[in-house]
Amino acid sequence: MRPEVDTRSSVRTYAHFLRNHWLVVLMVAVLAGVLAFAISSQSQPQYRTSLQVLFRETTIGQQVAGVPVFETPQANSTAGSEMTTNVTLLGSETVAKSVIRRLQLGVDVQSLLRRVSVKQVGLSNIGEITVRARRAREAQQIADAWGKAFIELRRQADQNKLGDAIGLLEQRLDALPAAEANSEIARQSREQLQRLELLRSVQDGNAEVVVPAGLPEEPFTPRTRRTVIIAVILGALLGVGLASVRRALDRRVKDPDDVGAILGLPVLGQISAAAFAEAGSLVPGNAGEADVWRSTEEFRTLATSLRYIGDPKHRRSIAITSAAPDEGKTTVVSNLAVALARAGRRTAVIDGDLRRGRLHSYFGIDPNAGLASVAAGITPPREAWAHVPLEPAESELLVMPAGPPPPDPVQIIESRAVSQLVRDARKAFECVLVDTPPVLVVSDALAFARRVDAVLLVARLGKTTRDHLERLATALDQVGVRPVGVVVTGVRRKRAYYATAYDYSAQVESPDAELASSRSQ
């Protein structure tokens, strides 16, 4: 298969999945958006601002003084470790305490530190302080105070070190004898003392603010619009995931295309639940009336489809079956027979369900004389056929009920009498439909399948499972039966009508029609 064909198939499969589960995806997405909006609306606004500090090298002071003033490990450390130290000091508790004193904040040190983050800007000698607060002005004030407190801390530390050096020189000068007060050593010491005092007076902490903190114009959190959009997107993805899990756990088929794909058969008809009620509501107790049946466009389309499946002369007898009970099989048989008869084809229907035959109740005929009594030689075949009056009057439809339940239905079905009955009916009528039991319940349908020209399957959306369809296909394949197609029942009305014909009176979906119970088996 060509790649583009696989792509189109995947797209169609995904489109079908979204079409069948769009409500779940929409509900989860909307719920996520509503929750995000509610939480975001209740959240306290937070403002954020940043300030950047440039760290200068301490060798400037040494060059001015002309002596190695700072003999610390930091002086010999690499640039990277020195920057790490500066950033660590920038976010220290000492700076936080100074900020609290400066602004008289009513918070403890740890609470303030949780609102402040410090980092190095790339590989530069710049540190960045980011402050979060409930008010924009408060965030700016804390950031400004943090930069000033750090620089003041560095300045005082440098001044204290220079003060210690000054004290040592003063002690050295005081210890000199009076005779050496004007000596060269004394003169050099006094000059060095003047340099140190000058250096102490100009100390700035070897740091400066290069980017002051700005006043935030809007809170950085909560950003309600962005939060809701992200929540809706994530909710939609979650909805798709939940729908996938639901689909994996729910083995029932929900789409006619899935039925055809699993069975590998064409879908010859799509019958809505509403069509069941419309077609079958007048049947019981009204068989004598000329307008008993009102075949819908869906069944007429199914009858037309059958005419173009192979050579009609070689497909006159058709057994109709399903995987399990209550999939609409008997309803399809009854209404399809009426549609064929009203189309001018001589049609016969045989109730081959010798265990739970129900065709007599659909057509309002006597159930006592039927297939079982004919096979047993009790009733002549011509007396077991019941004529069903239809409009137009020339329509010909004969029905043979199942008759009294026999002790061994399979033996009856495999008897010569039943085989001869089917052959005679095939010669006398243009179309013979046989209603058989579900394949996965009893083996009667498989026995009938070998006595007819074709087999037509029925599956019901929302009830038939994938496992049932797979087992049905396997069972038919084991006896060498290849069905001509499948009829899907329980389809939503709008979809069923668009799939069959343009019936403008039925393009609006009716909730009542969707809930209408069928009289199907």
C-alpha atoms as one frame of an Amber mdcrd trajectory, in Angstrom:
protein
   0.000   0.000   0.000   1.298   3.440  -0.873   2.345   5.763   1.966  -0.190
   8.419   0.960  -2.968   5.852   1.192  -1.852   4.886   4.688  -1.784   8.550
   5.653  -5.296   9.166   4.377  -6.521   6.064   6.173  -4.944   7.229   9.434
  -6.482  10.665   9.055  -9.914   9.156   8.438  -9.526   6.873  11.437  -8.557
   9.784  13.675 -11.414  11.881  12.284 -13.879   9.091  13.071 -12.451   8.813
  16.566 -12.875  12.548  17.233 -16.357  12.550  15.726 -17.457   9.739  18.029
 -15.806  11.126  21.159 -15.923  14.895  20.627 -18.283  15.382  23.555 -15.865
  13.777  26.033 -12.959  15.855  24.706 -15.026  19.044  24.822 -16.319  18.414
  28.349 -12.862  17.732  29.769 -11.378  20.766  27.983 -14.159  23.068  29.209
 -13.917  21.692  32.745 -10.156  22.255  32.779 -10.617  25.802  31.513 -13.285
  26.590  34.116 -11.176  25.200  36.955  -8.121  27.129  35.743 -10.155  30.330
  35.563 -11.600  29.801  39.047  -8.217  29.056  40.610  -6.540  31.917  38.753
  -9.260  34.371  39.794  -8.816  33.448  43.457  -5.019  33.698  43.341  -3.269
  36.720  44.853  -1.545  38.832  42.157   2.250  38.669  42.231   4.583  41.321
  40.773   8.176  40.719  39.766  11.146  42.969  39.039  14.901  42.510  38.644
  18.075  44.444  39.439  21.611  43.767  38.145  24.871  44.345  40.018  28.359
  44.481  38.425  31.213  42.980  40.480  34.605  44.664  39.994  37.965  43.040
  40.746  39.603  43.794  44.106  43.030  44.422  42.462  41.995  48.045  41.868
  42.518  48.836  45.557  45.850  47.054  45.598  47.049  49.062  42.612  46.044
  52.357  44.262  47.619  51.445  47.587  50.688  49.944  46.011  50.695  47.135
  48.605  48.935  43.738  48.812  46.125  44.895  51.092  43.845  41.821  50.775
  45.706  38.609  51.367  42.755  36.217  51.145  42.170  32.961  49.269  39.751
  34.858  47.029  42.621  36.916  45.696  44.213  33.840  44.217  41.030  32.069
  43.144  39.891  31.710  39.606  37.399  34.133  38.078  34.689  31.487  38.110
  34.977  30.659  41.802  35.147  34.374  42.675  31.916  34.986  40.760  30.250
  32.067  42.533  31.259  33.556  45.860  29.870  36.954  44.930  26.543  35.459
  43.864  26.351  33.474  47.086  26.989  36.611  49.141  24.407  38.494  47.095
  21.701  36.061  48.257  22.900  35.713  51.837  20.897  36.139  55.035  23.099
  39.083  56.032  21.836  41.091  53.054  18.260  40.015  53.773  18.514  41.217
  57.391  19.844  44.561  56.207  16.920  44.942  53.772  14.412  44.150  56.519
  15.959  46.837  58.745  16.083  49.393  55.933  12.454  48.973  54.876  11.119
  47.891  58.277   9.455  44.853  56.719   7.272  42.765  58.980   8.645  39.442
  57.733  11.345  37.054  58.883  14.545  36.411  56.969  13.534  33.059  55.483
  10.190  34.411  54.223  12.013  37.239  52.453  14.616  34.894  50.966  11.828
  32.732  49.482  10.676  35.778  47.514  14.150  36.587  46.160  16.244  34.680
  43.649  19.847  35.410  42.649  21.746  34.206  39.595  24.745  35.017  37.424
  23.955  36.605  34.062  25.566  34.266  31.567  29.364  34.170  31.978  29.659
  37.835  32.878  30.578  39.492  36.178  26.991  40.563  36.665  24.603  39.171
  39.253  20.843  39.506  38.934  18.404  39.822  41.837  14.727  38.990  41.124
  12.127  39.965  43.706   8.486  38.885  43.921   5.875  40.780  45.922   2.109
  41.317  46.092   2.479  44.980  45.122   4.504  46.416  42.283   5.982  49.247
  44.384   6.967  46.815  47.137   8.822  44.590  44.669  10.740  47.581  43.307
  11.615  48.885  46.770  12.894  45.515  47.961  15.038  45.089  44.845  16.550
  48.568  45.180  17.179  48.078  48.889  18.758  44.687  48.213  21.273  46.154
  45.770  22.164  49.014  48.132  22.441  46.678  51.138  24.819  44.361  49.280
  27.030  47.200  48.077  27.061  48.736  51.581  27.999  45.372  53.060  30.902
  45.046  50.644  31.990  48.669  51.272  31.982  48.253  55.029  33.933  45.003
  54.786  36.582  46.672  52.624  36.730  49.715  54.898  37.137  47.510  57.964
  40.055  45.717  56.366  41.682  49.019  55.429  41.028  50.283  58.957  42.875
  47.280  60.370  45.842  48.073  58.091  45.755  51.709  59.164  45.780  50.678
  62.812  48.805  48.464  62.307  50.739  51.310  60.654  49.794  53.722  63.414
  51.041  51.264  66.016  54.278  50.874  64.065  54.782  54.652  63.976  54.042
  55.019  67.681  56.589  52.330  68.459  59.427  54.132  66.691  61.987  55.846
  68.992  61.963  59.641  69.066  65.340  59.705  67.360  63.824  57.920  64.335
  60.691  60.112  64.063  62.122  61.812  60.980  63.819  58.805  59.522  63.179
  57.410  56.055  61.167  54.478  57.485  58.952  56.858  59.414  58.452  59.020
  56.366  57.462  56.032  54.166  55.107  54.713  56.831  53.347  58.088  57.081
  52.961  58.233  53.282  51.559  54.707  53.242  49.163  55.648  56.040  47.871
  58.585  53.990  47.287  56.331  50.976  45.345  53.823  53.046  43.175  56.550
  54.590  42.496  57.948  51.133  41.676  54.461  49.837  39.305  53.810  52.758
  37.444  57.025  52.065  36.768  56.133  48.417  35.720  52.497  48.914  32.456
  51.591  47.082  32.382  47.845  47.718  33.824  47.055  44.287  30.248  46.702
  43.005  27.671  48.940  41.393  24.094  48.716  40.146  24.142  48.691  36.361
  20.422  47.941  35.764  18.106  49.382  38.415  14.811  47.705  39.310  11.872
  48.881  37.247   8.272  49.275  38.389   6.233  46.273  37.148   3.254  47.344
  35.067   1.280  44.104  35.436   1.466  41.010  37.630   3.433  38.060  36.286
   1.018  35.725  38.007  -1.760  34.870  37.741  -1.971  35.322  33.971  -5.553
  34.241  33.671  -5.855  34.272  29.903  -2.693  32.273  29.286  -3.511  29.898
  32.138  -6.984  29.203  30.774  -5.690  28.644  27.224  -3.036  26.223  28.446
  -5.580  24.460  30.662  -8.016  24.062  27.765  -5.279  22.621  25.540  -4.112
  20.225  28.237  -7.729  19.378  29.030  -8.387  18.553  25.390  -5.335  16.275
  25.324  -6.521  14.664  28.542  -9.970  14.264  27.008  -8.451  12.496  24.003
  -6.565  10.235  26.380  -9.675   9.442  28.407 -11.633   8.820  25.224  -8.890
   6.454  24.039  -9.026   4.563  27.333 -12.789   4.501  27.172 -12.680   3.204
  23.626 -10.157   0.541  24.576 -12.291  -0.616  27.498 -15.594  -0.302  25.646
 -15.533  -2.988  22.990 -18.868  -1.984  21.476 -18.691  -0.659  17.934 -19.899
   2.899  17.523 -19.305   3.584  13.836 -20.619   1.798  10.722 -17.212   2.064
   9.080 -15.691   0.128  11.985 -18.216  -2.674  11.485 -17.305  -3.011   7.816
 -13.587  -2.825   8.560 -13.664  -5.543  11.233 -15.739  -7.923   9.104 -14.025
  -6.976   5.855 -17.434  -6.549   4.220 -19.258  -3.683   2.512 -21.915  -1.887
   4.543 -25.018  -2.311   2.382 -27.383  -0.390   4.629 -27.548   1.842   7.683
 -30.803   1.632   9.619 -31.710   4.095  12.339 -33.479   3.240  15.574 -36.250
   5.623  14.528 -36.824   3.593  11.368 -37.466   0.537  13.540 -40.264   2.303
  15.369 -41.764   3.777  12.214 -41.689   0.508  10.302 -42.776  -1.837  13.058
 -45.220   0.183  15.132 -48.332  -0.765  13.068 -47.536  -4.445  12.502 -48.970
  -6.316  15.496 -52.699  -6.940  15.190 -53.084  -5.008  11.949 -52.037  -7.499
   9.278 -55.328  -7.189   7.453 -54.975  -3.519   6.666 -53.585  -2.460   3.311
 -51.342   0.223   4.752 -49.769  -1.883   7.488 -46.204  -1.268   6.365 -44.622
   2.123   5.807 -41.177   1.153   4.547 -38.658   3.898   5.044 -36.113   5.152
   2.580 -33.410   3.297   4.500 -34.952  -0.125   3.800 -35.715   0.795   0.186
 -32.074   1.710  -0.255 -31.019  -1.601   1.307 -33.323  -3.450  -1.103 -31.764
  -1.572  -4.013 -28.247  -2.396  -2.797 -29.032  -6.109  -2.726 -30.111  -6.022
  -6.356 -26.667  -4.868  -7.421 -24.670  -7.366  -5.356 -23.738 -10.051  -7.880
 -26.198 -11.667 -10.277 -29.758 -11.500  -8.810 -30.587 -14.808 -10.508 -27.885
 -16.534  -8.474 -28.631 -14.750  -5.203 -32.346 -15.347  -4.825 -32.195 -16.965
  -1.376 -30.531 -14.973   1.403 -30.083 -15.984   5.034 -29.974 -13.030   7.406
 -28.222 -13.502  10.728 -26.252 -11.684  13.428 -23.654 -12.406  16.063 -25.897
 -12.088  19.124 -29.576 -11.451  19.979 -31.237  -8.033  19.963 -29.247  -6.582
  17.078 -32.275  -5.831  14.865 -32.086  -8.921  12.675 -35.795  -9.791  12.589
 -36.768  -6.159  12.115 -34.417  -5.906   9.133 -35.815  -9.117   7.618 -39.418
  -7.944   7.965 -38.927  -4.456   6.597 -36.550  -5.540   3.855 -39.136  -8.078
   2.666 -41.804  -5.378   2.524 -39.466  -3.030   0.642 -38.645  -5.743  -1.908
 -42.306  -6.666  -2.378 -43.414  -3.078  -2.798 -40.645  -2.649  -5.370 -42.418
  -5.248  -7.498 -40.357  -8.319  -6.626 -42.137 -11.535  -5.621 -40.802 -12.046
  -2.113 -41.007 -14.849   0.424 -39.864 -14.836   4.041 -39.091 -17.974   6.059
 -38.694 -17.840   9.812 -35.708 -20.135  10.312 -35.449 -19.430  14.036 -37.075
 -22.619  15.287 -36.231 -21.751  18.886 -37.534 -18.167  19.237 -39.344 -17.426
  16.019 -41.048 -14.030  16.043 -41.922 -13.224  12.453 -45.562 -14.240  13.046
 -45.918 -11.431  15.614 -44.506  -8.891  13.148 -46.955  -9.857  10.413 -49.879
 -10.894  12.624 -50.195 -14.408  11.212 -50.984 -17.832  12.724 -47.786 -19.298
  14.274 -48.977 -22.911  14.466 -48.424 -23.919  10.846 -44.869 -23.208   9.816
 -41.424 -24.499   8.887 -41.232 -27.087  11.675 -44.599 -28.620  10.833 -43.766
 -28.627   7.097 -40.434 -30.384   7.739 -42.244 -32.935   9.934 -44.777 -33.621
   7.176 -47.682 -32.363   9.277 -48.532 -29.326   7.184 -48.363 -29.073   3.387
 -46.036 -26.245   2.277 -48.789 -24.334   0.467 -50.843 -24.184   3.695 -47.916
 -22.865   5.735 -47.474 -19.783   3.541 -49.392 -16.694   4.721 -50.090 -13.837
   2.305 -49.403 -10.320   3.616 -51.508  -7.597   1.947 -49.525  -4.530   0.841
 -49.914  -1.380  -1.164 -49.752  -1.345  -4.136 -52.132  -4.262  -4.464 -49.919
  -6.114  -6.962 -47.186  -6.452  -4.309 -46.612 -10.103  -3.458 -45.259 -11.061
  -0.045 -45.629 -14.498   1.540 -44.415 -15.406   5.020 -43.829 -18.836   6.569
 -43.556 -18.734  10.380 -41.310 -21.051  12.383 -44.161 -23.205  13.622 -44.133
 -25.181  16.894 -40.619 -25.528  18.447 -39.102 -28.937  17.579 -36.921 -30.954
  19.997 -33.886 -30.775  17.646 -33.921 -27.633  15.448 -30.595 -28.441  13.739
 -31.891 -31.815  12.605 -34.954 -30.126  11.115 -32.860 -27.508   9.299 -30.536
 -30.145   7.841 -33.434 -32.323   6.697 -34.209 -32.920   3.037 -37.639 -31.383
   3.504 -36.189 -27.994   4.433 -33.669 -28.150   1.601 -36.456 -28.928  -0.866
 -38.617 -26.144   0.591 -35.855 -23.587   0.032 -35.245 -24.816  -3.511 -38.946
 -24.639  -4.361 -39.242 -21.170  -2.883 -36.206 -20.056  -4.838 -37.864 -21.161
  -8.067 -41.238 -19.623  -7.250 -40.048 -16.246  -5.956 -37.559 -13.617  -7.044
 -36.227 -13.207  -3.519 -36.360 -15.527  -0.504 -35.288 -14.189   2.888 -34.562
 -16.549   5.776 -34.503 -15.207   9.331 -31.999 -17.323  11.266 -30.851 -17.368
  14.933 -27.651 -15.581  16.004 -24.493 -17.418  14.973 -22.710 -17.158  18.325
 -25.704 -18.515  20.256 -26.618 -21.656  18.317 -25.389 -23.376  15.153 -28.734
 -23.146  13.313 -27.636 -20.213  11.176 -24.523 -22.040   9.975 -26.684 -24.967
   8.949 -28.997 -22.666   6.981 -26.031 -20.843   5.404 -25.183 -23.920   3.357
 -28.717 -24.092   1.895 -29.024 -20.538   0.563 -27.304 -18.475  -2.122 -25.978
 -15.740   0.157 -25.689 -14.599   3.754 -26.365 -11.059   4.992 -25.170  -9.975
   8.442 -26.744  -7.515  10.865 -24.836  -5.586  13.567 -26.117  -2.966  15.965
 -24.144   0.103  16.996 -23.742   0.488  20.725 -24.488  -3.194  21.358 -22.453
  -5.397  19.050 -18.879  -5.714  20.292 -15.674  -6.034  18.331 -15.147  -9.446
  19.876 -18.564 -10.579  18.624 -17.777  -9.423  15.091 -14.389 -11.122  15.079
 -15.874 -14.390  16.372 -18.707 -14.114  13.849 -16.258 -13.720  10.966 -14.211
 -16.677  12.209 -17.262 -18.929  12.576 -18.486 -18.177   9.041 -15.013 -18.595
   7.594 -14.670 -22.034   9.180 -17.712 -23.316   7.265 -16.648 -21.593   4.048
 -19.363 -18.923   4.055 -18.549 -15.485   2.635 -21.353 -12.978   3.445 -22.321
 -10.469   0.762 -22.333  -7.576   3.217 -23.542  -6.214   6.514 -26.485  -4.054
   7.608 -25.744  -1.686  10.483 -28.650  -0.824  12.768 -29.000   1.722  15.556
 -27.394   4.486  13.494 -28.214   8.065  14.400 -31.010   9.195  12.149 -29.260
  12.124  10.505 -26.258   9.988   9.553 -28.452   7.145   8.287 -30.442   9.420
   5.995 -27.422  11.170   4.576 -25.948   7.728   3.907 -29.029   6.632   1.953
 -30.886   9.489   0.299 -31.837  13.150   0.514 -34.909  13.046   2.729 -35.271
  16.618   3.934 -37.959  15.665   6.407 -35.490  13.564   8.371 -32.366  15.692
   8.575 -33.054  16.892  12.123 -32.033  14.459  14.808 -34.794  13.658  17.258
 -33.926  12.666  20.831 -37.168  10.720  21.035 -36.300   8.809  17.897 -32.879
   7.976  19.268 -34.460   6.492  22.399 -37.199   4.621  20.596 -37.060   0.927
  21.409 -37.049  -1.499  18.527 -38.941  -4.707  18.346 -35.850  -6.416  17.017
 -34.367  -9.744  17.874
